[in-house]
């Protein structure tokens, strides 16, 4: 099955950096994941993310308000 990863952010530099790290992590982990970028404030708030960037994996908020390290993201994918 494929994982669902949502990247919550308004397209700020930090959010773009986060998206890039997540994409690289997915590639390195060799998993099948659907990455969706969400920049709608109401949708972000519905996940409880008030400080972007946020990362939601399979419906669970993994990270908010900071750019995660790639190894950290890989560890969430496994």
VENURFEN-V970737 format. One record per helix or strand of 2 or more residues. SS is the DSSP state (@ for helix, = for strand). FROM is the first residue (numbers start at 1). TO is the last residue. If there is no record, write none. Layout:
SS_FROM_TO / SS_FROM_TO
//
This chain:
=_3_8 / @_13_29 / =_33_38 / @_41_46 / =_54_57 / =_60_64 / @_70_77
//
